[in-house]
Amino acid sequence: MQLRYSFRLYPDGPQRSALARAFGCARVVFNDALRAREAARAEGLPFPKAGDLSKALITEAKRTAERVWLGEVSAVVLQQSLRDLDAAYRNFFDGLKGKRARMGAPRLKSRRDNRQAVRFTANAKWKITPGGDLSLPKIGDIRVKWSRALPSEPATVTVIKDGAGRYFASFVVETDPALLPEVEPVVGIDLGLGHFAVLSDGTKIDAPRFLRRAEKKLKKAQRDLSRKAKGSNNRDKARVKVARAHVRVADARREFHHQLSTKVIRENQAVAVEDLAVRGLARTRLAKSVHDAGWAAFVAMLEYKAALYGRTFIRIGRFEPTSQVCCVCGVKDGPKPLRVRVWECRGCGTVLDRDMNAAINIAKAAGLAVSACGAQVRPVRVPAQRGEAGTHPHPWPSTAR
């Protein structure tokens, strides 16, 4: 399987200038190719092929006075920019055909984009020096902070600059699954906002709410940015401060997801989660909290780590009534408003924690054999059958005794 490894880069002044030049040249070639294809489409002509674009926009353009500076960067970077445009068009058309999720049409890149990237393949003859630096053509040897060793020899490297001004080297490498010893436990996970995750074994993980905790600092940084004159150097410095505040939040969230997903995968042989409609929830009044939780990123980590370590990962449908069915007796008690966190089953009288009950039902819906004992909050007397007990005056009776 393929894994991506990212490492922090620390280029010096001349190297930052060379990287900025590479970012700019790749962006110009991408935009020129996009304009050429859009012009052909407007005139009813077939799309120019990548080879024709390469000859016209790179090889011949270098000989002109307007584009002579394209020769100051590696030609591989420019070729990869054209391949990126091909991939963007391919994804767009596949979305229209229903082969993948819908994506917008390719659009022009801006020098003010928060993320800039260039890719070097083996043809560029980049290498990792014996001293641990990353040697790039026409840029030099850049210092790298190696946090771990690469499992195999990478074929390509992508150099990325994010909105906070940080540089990263991203390697895609082939690696074999690192199978872990088999274990007995299996678990269902119910993701939420009050608790980030509730496991079917009774474990509850509090939601860290990284964005909510950093809102005060973010508010101050964004207020300072709004007071700077547009186009000034001070505004650019203030923008970087805002970006750095946001990346600190994103890094903390990502670290939390990695630690929790690794722990869950190592301790359980099979993991089941619900396929949440994150896009739909992100359009509600809970949007900020939903984005702060980052459920989709966490589930994606669970999925690839399960494949890497030889575990079983299962998604159940989002329309499974996990919050409506008693995990003890299986009676469906109907939908409940979000304010109902604890409820009593009308079939067996078990007092159930809503989230833990859902986690157990998720595991059962995935075909995992789990115990329902963790869902009971406290034992109660088993009521008579419905035919003997009469009617209930309220749809959701209080659990207080």
TORDO-928667 format. One record per residue (C-alpha): residue in one letter; x, y, z. Coordinates in Angstrom, 3 decimals. Example, Ala and Ser with C-alpha at 12.3 -4.5 7.8 and 13.67 -1.06 7.14 Angstrom:
BEGIN
+------+----------+----------+----------+
| rest |        u |        v |        w |
+------+----------+----------+----------+
|    A |   12.300 |   -4.500 |    7.800 |
|    S |   13.670 |   -1.060 |    7.140 |
+------+----------+----------+----------+
REM end
This chain:
BEGIN
+------+----------+----------+----------+
| rest |        u |        v |        w |
+------+----------+----------+----------+
|    M |    0.000 |    0.000 |    0.000 |
|    Q |    1.047 |    3.617 |   -0.439 |
|    L |    1.664 |    5.949 |    2.487 |
|    R |    2.576 |    9.610 |    2.563 |
|    Y |    5.354 |   10.851 |    4.856 |
|    S |    5.824 |   14.571 |    5.472 |
|    F |    8.871 |   16.219 |    6.995 |
|    R |    9.584 |   19.824 |    7.882 |
|    L |   12.026 |   21.698 |    5.649 |
|    Y |   14.183 |   24.662 |    6.690 |
|    P |   15.415 |   26.431 |    3.541 |
|    D |   17.727 |   29.428 |    3.864 |
|    G |   17.174 |   32.792 |    2.157 |
|    P |   18.451 |   31.937 |   -1.354 |
|    Q |   16.680 |   28.592 |   -1.241 |
|    R |   13.381 |   30.239 |   -0.297 |
|    S |   13.808 |   32.561 |   -3.273 |
|    A |   14.516 |   29.610 |   -5.570 |
|    L |   11.458 |   27.780 |   -4.252 |
|    A |    9.310 |   30.876 |   -4.775 |
|    R |   10.563 |   31.006 |   -8.354 |
|    A |    9.681 |   27.322 |   -8.840 |
|    F |    6.203 |   27.850 |   -7.376 |
|    G |    5.655 |   30.809 |   -9.687 |
|    C |    6.847 |   29.071 |  -12.853 |
|    A |    4.733 |   25.985 |  -12.172 |
|    R |    1.726 |   28.218 |  -11.550 |
|    V |    2.242 |   30.138 |  -14.810 |
|    V |    2.493 |   26.945 |  -16.873 |
|    F |   -0.635 |   25.550 |  -15.193 |
|    N |   -2.594 |   28.739 |  -15.902 |
|    D |   -1.343 |   28.989 |  -19.488 |
|    A |   -2.391 |   25.394 |  -20.162 |
|    L |   -5.790 |   25.967 |  -18.561 |
|    R |   -6.382 |   29.072 |  -20.706 |
|    A |   -5.359 |   27.167 |  -23.852 |
|    R |   -7.826 |   24.374 |  -23.147 |
|    E |  -10.638 |   26.743 |  -22.225 |
|    A |  -10.036 |   28.712 |  -25.427 |
|    A |  -10.190 |   25.489 |  -27.441 |
|    R |  -13.436 |   24.507 |  -25.731 |
|    A |  -14.982 |   27.926 |  -26.434 |
|    E |  -14.131 |   27.578 |  -30.117 |
|    G |  -15.488 |   24.036 |  -30.321 |
|    L |  -12.057 |   22.499 |  -30.933 |
|    P |  -10.713 |   19.327 |  -29.278 |
|    F |   -8.655 |   19.738 |  -26.129 |
|    P |   -4.911 |   20.208 |  -26.799 |
|    K |   -2.975 |   17.152 |  -25.712 |
|    A |   -0.416 |   17.266 |  -22.924 |
|    G |    2.446 |   16.733 |  -25.377 |
|    D |    1.386 |   19.671 |  -27.531 |
|    L |    0.977 |   21.885 |  -24.460 |
|    S |    4.404 |   20.859 |  -23.204 |
|    K |    6.032 |   21.775 |  -26.495 |
|    A |    4.231 |   25.114 |  -26.831 |
|    L |    4.163 |   26.301 |  -23.203 |
|    I |    7.521 |   25.002 |  -21.990 |
|    T |    9.976 |   24.155 |  -24.751 |
|    E |    9.108 |   26.969 |  -27.145 |
|    A |    8.100 |   29.450 |  -24.458 |
|    K |   11.610 |   29.364 |  -22.951 |
|    R |   12.968 |   30.797 |  -26.196 |
|    T |   10.764 |   33.894 |  -25.985 |
|    A |   11.616 |   37.067 |  -24.085 |
|    E |    8.327 |   36.913 |  -22.136 |
|    R |    8.933 |   33.402 |  -20.770 |
|    V |   12.725 |   33.052 |  -20.798 |
|    W |   12.712 |   32.828 |  -16.983 |
|    L |   11.030 |   29.407 |  -17.189 |
|    G |   14.511 |   28.027 |  -17.818 |
|    E |   15.581 |   29.034 |  -14.297 |
|    V |   13.724 |   26.086 |  -12.748 |
|    S |   13.793 |   22.357 |  -13.343 |
|    A |   11.819 |   21.303 |  -16.414 |
|    V |   10.397 |   18.373 |  -14.412 |
|    V |    8.523 |   20.817 |  -12.169 |
|    L |    6.837 |   22.354 |  -15.218 |
|    Q |    5.967 |   18.958 |  -16.711 |
|    Q |    4.398 |   17.873 |  -13.421 |
|    S |    2.303 |   21.038 |  -13.393 |
|    L |    0.764 |   19.951 |  -16.718 |
|    R |    0.096 |   16.500 |  -15.263 |
|    D |   -1.661 |   18.136 |  -12.320 |
|    L |   -3.953 |   19.913 |  -14.775 |
|    D |   -4.680 |   16.610 |  -16.545 |
|    A |   -5.557 |   15.034 |  -13.193 |
|    A |   -7.835 |   17.959 |  -12.328 |
|    Y |   -9.748 |   17.589 |  -15.604 |
|    R |   -9.927 |   13.812 |  -15.206 |
|    N |  -11.379 |   14.125 |  -11.690 |
|    F |  -13.870 |   16.736 |  -12.906 |
|    F |  -15.155 |   14.558 |  -15.761 |
|    D |  -15.237 |   11.431 |  -13.572 |
|    G |  -17.414 |   13.366 |  -11.144 |
|    L |  -19.821 |   14.272 |  -13.923 |
|    K |  -20.004 |   10.600 |  -14.939 |
|    G |  -20.664 |    9.481 |  -11.371 |
|    K |  -17.388 |    7.594 |  -11.009 |
|    R |  -16.387 |    9.681 |   -7.986 |
|    A |  -17.620 |   12.563 |   -5.859 |
|    R |  -18.421 |   15.694 |   -7.855 |
|    M |  -15.665 |   18.275 |   -8.098 |
|    G |  -15.528 |   21.740 |   -9.585 |
|    A |  -13.883 |   22.469 |  -12.901 |
|    P |  -10.169 |   23.372 |  -12.823 |
|    R |   -9.576 |   27.048 |  -12.183 |
|    L |   -6.654 |   29.436 |  -12.336 |
|    K |   -4.091 |   29.396 |   -9.563 |
|    S |   -3.203 |   32.587 |   -7.707 |
|    R |    0.101 |   33.680 |   -6.241 |
|    R |   -1.882 |   34.513 |   -3.104 |
|    D |   -3.110 |   30.952 |   -2.596 |
|    N |   -2.431 |   29.702 |    0.917 |
|    R |   -0.798 |   26.528 |   -0.371 |
|    Q |    1.947 |   26.354 |   -3.002 |
|    A |    3.501 |   23.091 |   -4.162 |
|    V |    5.887 |   21.660 |   -6.751 |
|    R |    6.713 |   18.018 |   -7.415 |
|    F |   10.026 |   16.428 |   -8.403 |
|    T |   10.146 |   12.954 |   -9.948 |
|    A |   13.134 |   10.672 |  -10.377 |
|    N |   13.872 |   12.339 |  -13.735 |
|    A |   14.798 |   15.505 |  -11.851 |
|    K |   17.638 |   13.575 |  -10.149 |
|    W |   16.799 |   14.822 |   -6.682 |
|    K |   18.346 |   12.906 |   -3.818 |
|    I |   18.816 |   12.667 |   -0.079 |
|    T |   22.428 |   13.471 |    0.727 |
|    P |   24.568 |   11.407 |    3.127 |
|    G |   24.244 |   14.277 |    5.594 |
|    G |   20.437 |   14.021 |    5.559 |
|    D |   19.685 |   17.079 |    3.404 |
|    L |   17.237 |   17.113 |    0.515 |
|    S |   19.084 |   18.019 |   -2.686 |
|    L |   16.809 |   19.567 |   -5.331 |
|    P |   17.888 |   20.658 |   -8.835 |
|    K |   18.468 |   24.417 |   -9.228 |
|    I |   17.549 |   24.934 |   -5.554 |
|    G |   20.296 |   23.300 |   -3.482 |
|    D |   20.592 |   21.143 |   -0.381 |
|    I |   17.764 |   21.940 |    2.056 |
|    R |   17.921 |   20.976 |    5.713 |
|    V |   15.278 |   18.415 |    6.719 |
|    K |   13.954 |   17.551 |   10.164 |
|    W |   13.706 |   13.754 |    9.963 |
|    S |   11.203 |   12.564 |   12.567 |
|    R |   11.363 |    8.943 |   11.389 |
|    A |   12.944 |    6.803 |    8.703 |
|    L |   11.304 |    6.185 |    5.338 |
|    P |   10.225 |    2.529 |    4.960 |
|    S |   11.339 |    2.376 |    1.312 |
|    E |   12.959 |    4.447 |   -1.414 |
|    P |   10.572 |    7.176 |   -2.608 |
|    A |   10.200 |    7.911 |   -6.307 |
|    T |    8.872 |   11.465 |   -5.997 |
|    V |    8.984 |   14.334 |   -3.541 |
|    T |    6.535 |   17.229 |   -3.294 |
|    V |    7.726 |   20.463 |   -1.720 |
|    I |    4.877 |   22.349 |   -0.057 |
|    K |    4.604 |   25.811 |    1.439 |
|    D |    1.539 |   26.309 |    3.643 |
|    G |   -0.288 |   29.498 |    4.590 |
|    A |    1.814 |   29.941 |    7.732 |
|    G |    5.033 |   30.082 |    5.700 |
|    R |    6.209 |   26.598 |    6.674 |
|    Y |    7.898 |   24.282 |    4.160 |
|    F |    7.393 |   20.521 |    3.998 |
|    A |    8.757 |   17.652 |    1.936 |
|    S |    6.089 |   15.052 |    1.183 |
|    F |    7.154 |   11.560 |    0.063 |
|    V |    4.805 |    8.855 |   -1.243 |
|    V |    6.323 |    5.423 |   -0.639 |
|    E |    5.248 |    1.820 |   -1.095 |
|    T |    5.130 |   -0.153 |    2.134 |
|    D |    4.062 |   -3.637 |    3.177 |
|    P |    1.372 |   -4.106 |    5.854 |
|    A |    2.853 |   -4.324 |    9.356 |
|    L |    0.508 |   -6.959 |   10.761 |
|    L |   -0.090 |   -6.820 |   14.516 |
|    P |   -0.766 |   -9.889 |   16.685 |
|    E |   -4.432 |  -10.803 |   16.756 |
|    V |   -6.436 |   -9.740 |   19.795 |
|    E |   -9.909 |  -10.658 |   21.048 |
|    P |  -11.701 |   -7.316 |   21.592 |
|    V |  -13.918 |   -5.759 |   18.934 |
|    V |  -15.452 |   -2.319 |   19.242 |
|    G |  -18.140 |   -0.060 |   17.828 |
|    I |  -17.610 |    3.687 |   17.931 |
|    D |  -20.263 |    6.361 |   18.182 |
|    L |  -18.884 |    9.790 |   17.286 |
|    G |  -20.423 |   12.893 |   18.795 |
|    L |  -19.915 |   16.420 |   20.050 |
|    G |  -20.437 |   16.109 |   23.802 |
|    H |  -17.988 |   13.215 |   23.812 |
|    F |  -15.760 |   12.927 |   20.775 |
|    A |  -16.136 |    9.150 |   20.780 |
|    V |  -18.008 |    6.605 |   22.870 |
|    L |  -16.826 |    3.000 |   22.531 |
|    S |  -19.018 |   -0.042 |   22.933 |
|    D |  -16.767 |   -1.277 |   25.761 |
|    G |  -17.899 |    1.672 |   27.897 |
|    T |  -14.978 |    4.022 |   27.217 |
|    K |  -15.847 |    7.685 |   26.700 |
|    I |  -13.340 |   10.116 |   25.136 |
|    D |  -14.004 |   13.753 |   25.839 |
|    A |  -14.089 |   16.168 |   22.914 |
|    P |  -10.914 |   18.316 |   23.099 |
|    R |  -12.545 |   21.264 |   21.262 |
|    F |   -9.247 |   22.711 |   20.041 |
|    L |  -10.867 |   25.472 |   18.013 |
|    R |  -13.171 |   26.552 |   20.821 |
|    R |  -10.246 |   26.780 |   23.242 |
|    A |   -8.206 |   28.865 |   20.799 |
|    E |  -11.034 |   31.225 |   19.827 |
|    K |   -9.863 |   34.049 |   22.083 |
|    K |   -6.392 |   34.180 |   20.505 |
|    L |   -7.824 |   33.737 |   17.024 |
|    K |  -10.274 |   36.568 |   17.587 |
|    K |   -7.474 |   38.931 |   18.607 |
|    A |   -5.286 |   37.930 |   15.649 |
|    Q |   -8.140 |   38.361 |   13.178 |
|    R |   -9.092 |   41.718 |   14.686 |
|    D |   -5.507 |   42.918 |   14.283 |
|    L |   -5.559 |   41.737 |   10.665 |
|    S |   -8.767 |   43.637 |    9.904 |
|    R |   -7.172 |   46.888 |   11.067 |
|    K |   -4.199 |   46.705 |    8.703 |
|    A |   -4.240 |   48.567 |    5.402 |
|    K |   -4.814 |   46.323 |    2.405 |
|    G |   -1.675 |   45.685 |    0.404 |
|    S |    0.675 |   46.748 |    3.216 |
|    N |    3.516 |   44.703 |    4.650 |
|    N |    1.937 |   44.912 |    8.092 |
|    R |   -1.206 |   43.277 |    6.756 |
|    D |    0.839 |   40.440 |    5.292 |
|    K |    2.563 |   39.917 |    8.649 |
|    A |   -0.796 |   39.933 |   10.425 |
|    R |   -2.149 |   37.400 |    7.928 |
|    V |    0.742 |   35.060 |    8.694 |
|    K |   -0.005 |   35.368 |   12.418 |
|    V |   -3.607 |   34.353 |   11.805 |
|    A |   -2.480 |   31.436 |    9.656 |
|    R |   -0.026 |   30.264 |   12.325 |
|    A |   -2.762 |   30.371 |   14.957 |
|    H |   -4.956 |   28.206 |   12.754 |
|    V |   -2.230 |   25.671 |   11.943 |
|    R |   -1.505 |   25.237 |   15.661 |
|    V |   -5.139 |   24.244 |   16.118 |
|    A |   -5.050 |   21.934 |   13.095 |
|    D |   -1.792 |   20.307 |   14.235 |
|    A |   -3.163 |   19.678 |   17.731 |
|    R |   -6.339 |   18.139 |   16.299 |
|    R |   -4.363 |   15.941 |   13.911 |
|    E |   -2.104 |   14.729 |   16.723 |
|    F |   -5.153 |   13.858 |   18.839 |
|    H |   -6.695 |   11.914 |   15.941 |
|    H |   -3.459 |   10.014 |   15.310 |
|    Q |   -2.965 |    9.016 |   18.930 |
|    L |   -6.556 |    7.924 |   19.452 |
|    S |   -6.854 |    6.045 |   16.141 |
|    T |   -3.589 |    4.185 |   16.747 |
|    K |   -4.698 |    3.201 |   20.262 |
|    V |   -8.086 |    1.932 |   19.030 |
|    I |   -6.549 |   -0.063 |   16.167 |
|    R |   -3.867 |   -1.640 |   18.347 |
|    E |   -6.292 |   -2.715 |   21.087 |
|    N |   -9.116 |   -4.099 |   18.907 |
|    Q |   -9.266 |   -6.707 |   16.179 |
|    A |  -12.283 |   -5.142 |   14.464 |
|    V |  -13.615 |   -1.580 |   14.482 |
|    A |  -17.051 |   -0.440 |   13.336 |
|    V |  -18.145 |    3.165 |   12.774 |
|    E |  -21.205 |    4.870 |   11.367 |
|    D |  -21.052 |    6.571 |    7.974 |
|    L |  -21.902 |   10.093 |    9.112 |
|    A |  -23.271 |   12.763 |    6.777 |
|    V |  -20.589 |   15.284 |    7.730 |
|    R |  -21.345 |   17.630 |    4.820 |
|    G |  -24.975 |   17.833 |    5.819 |
|    L |  -24.181 |   18.426 |    9.481 |
|    A |  -21.694 |   21.119 |    8.481 |
|    R |  -24.591 |   23.150 |    7.059 |
|    T |  -26.468 |   23.271 |   10.360 |
|    R |  -26.083 |   25.508 |   13.390 |
|    L |  -23.592 |   22.951 |   14.727 |
|    A |  -21.211 |   23.580 |   11.822 |
|    K |  -18.353 |   25.025 |   13.862 |
|    S |  -18.453 |   22.182 |   16.389 |
|    V |  -18.663 |   19.578 |   13.605 |
|    H |  -15.600 |   21.005 |   11.848 |
|    D |  -13.789 |   21.309 |   15.184 |
|    A |  -14.334 |   17.595 |   15.875 |
|    G |  -12.907 |   16.452 |   12.524 |
|    W |  -14.809 |   13.151 |   12.343 |
|    A |  -13.999 |   12.498 |    8.684 |
|    A |  -10.242 |   12.796 |    9.233 |
|    F |  -10.409 |   10.494 |   12.256 |
|    V |  -12.408 |    7.832 |   10.391 |
|    A |   -9.999 |    8.032 |    7.437 |
|    M |   -7.112 |    7.384 |    9.838 |
|    L |   -8.911 |    4.387 |   11.312 |
|    E |   -9.487 |    2.985 |    7.831 |
|    Y |   -5.924 |    3.182 |    6.546 |
|    K |   -4.394 |    2.057 |    9.846 |
|    A |   -6.689 |   -0.960 |    9.925 |
|    A |   -5.439 |   -1.903 |    6.448 |
|    L |   -1.840 |   -1.271 |    7.490 |
|    Y |   -1.958 |   -3.318 |   10.691 |
|    G |   -4.203 |   -6.157 |    9.540 |
|    R |   -7.347 |   -5.158 |   11.427 |
|    T |  -10.972 |   -5.222 |   10.217 |
|    F |  -12.661 |   -1.891 |    9.556 |
|    I |  -16.412 |   -1.701 |    8.884 |
|    R |  -18.688 |    1.219 |    8.022 |
|    I |  -22.392 |    0.818 |    8.627 |
|    G |  -25.077 |    2.806 |    6.830 |
|    R |  -26.003 |    6.205 |    8.188 |
|    F |  -29.685 |    5.235 |    8.251 |
|    E |  -29.252 |    2.457 |   10.805 |
|    P |  -31.504 |    3.328 |   13.812 |
|    T |  -28.676 |    2.997 |   16.321 |
|    S |  -30.198 |    5.533 |   18.726 |
|    Q |  -33.714 |    4.108 |   18.493 |
|    V |  -33.123 |    0.430 |   19.241 |
|    C |  -32.470 |   -1.024 |   22.687 |
|    C |  -29.187 |   -2.916 |   22.562 |
|    V |  -30.438 |   -5.367 |   25.246 |
|    C |  -33.792 |   -6.570 |   23.928 |
|    G |  -33.825 |   -5.101 |   20.407 |
|    V |  -37.062 |   -3.167 |   20.758 |
|    K |  -37.245 |   -0.112 |   18.491 |
|    D |  -38.483 |    2.783 |   20.595 |
|    G |  -38.622 |    5.476 |   17.926 |
|    P |  -36.586 |    8.641 |   17.293 |
|    K |  -35.583 |   10.860 |   20.183 |
|    P |  -34.592 |   14.531 |   20.330 |
|    L |  -30.943 |   15.324 |   20.989 |
|    R |  -31.706 |   16.562 |   24.501 |
|    V |  -32.594 |   13.003 |   25.557 |
|    R |  -29.259 |   11.535 |   26.676 |
|    V |  -30.590 |    8.750 |   28.929 |
|    W |  -33.757 |    6.778 |   28.246 |
|    E |  -35.596 |    3.774 |   29.566 |
|    C |  -36.478 |    0.943 |   27.234 |
|    R |  -40.219 |    0.289 |   27.206 |
|    G |  -39.652 |   -3.350 |   26.369 |
|    C |  -37.227 |   -4.525 |   29.045 |
|    G |  -36.948 |   -1.511 |   31.366 |
|    T |  -33.180 |   -1.098 |   30.969 |
|    V |  -31.959 |    2.442 |   31.520 |
|    L |  -29.697 |    3.199 |   28.589 |
|    D |  -27.054 |    5.782 |   27.895 |
|    R |  -27.887 |    7.119 |   24.423 |
|    D |  -24.293 |    7.250 |   23.090 |
|    M |  -23.151 |    3.942 |   24.570 |
|    N |  -26.295 |    2.229 |   23.340 |
|    A |  -25.597 |    3.607 |   19.853 |
|    A |  -21.990 |    2.372 |   19.966 |
|    I |  -23.127 |   -1.151 |   20.835 |
|    N |  -25.760 |   -1.094 |   18.093 |
|    I |  -23.118 |    0.063 |   15.601 |
|    A |  -20.973 |   -2.939 |   16.497 |
|    K |  -23.952 |   -5.293 |   16.222 |
|    A |  -25.008 |   -3.833 |   12.870 |
|    A |  -21.480 |   -4.538 |   11.623 |
|    G |  -21.801 |   -8.171 |   12.687 |
|    L |  -19.484 |   -7.894 |   15.679 |
|    A |  -20.301 |   -9.860 |   18.823 |
|    V |  -20.225 |   -7.360 |   21.675 |
|    S |  -21.688 |   -7.336 |   25.147 |
|    A |  -24.515 |   -4.934 |   25.928 |
|    C |  -23.730 |   -4.748 |   29.617 |
|    G |  -21.891 |   -1.470 |   29.256 |
|    A |  -25.004 |    0.323 |   28.047 |
|    Q |  -26.957 |   -0.076 |   31.273 |
|    V |  -26.691 |    2.994 |   33.509 |
|    R |  -28.377 |    1.430 |   36.506 |
|    P |  -30.599 |   -1.649 |   37.038 |
|    V |  -34.331 |   -1.093 |   37.296 |
|    R |  -37.312 |   -3.324 |   37.858 |
|    V |  -38.489 |   -5.084 |   34.742 |
|    P |  -41.953 |   -3.671 |   33.918 |
|    A |  -44.966 |   -5.681 |   32.882 |
|    Q |  -45.653 |   -6.312 |   29.227 |
|    R |  -47.134 |   -3.435 |   27.277 |
|    G |  -50.509 |   -5.089 |   27.101 |
|    E |  -50.663 |   -5.183 |   30.885 |
|    A |  -48.963 |   -1.901 |   31.731 |
|    G |  -51.420 |    0.403 |   30.002 |
|    T |  -50.513 |    3.607 |   28.204 |
|    H |  -47.735 |    6.091 |   28.960 |
|    P |  -48.812 |    9.664 |   29.722 |
|    H |  -45.611 |   11.105 |   28.205 |
|    P |  -43.645 |    9.900 |   25.168 |
|    W |  -40.321 |   10.071 |   27.029 |
|    P |  -40.893 |    9.384 |   30.751 |
|    S |  -38.328 |   10.633 |   33.225 |
|    T |  -35.796 |    8.095 |   34.468 |
|    A |  -35.792 |    9.592 |   37.944 |
|    R |  -37.032 |    7.358 |   40.763 |
+------+----------+----------+----------+
REM end
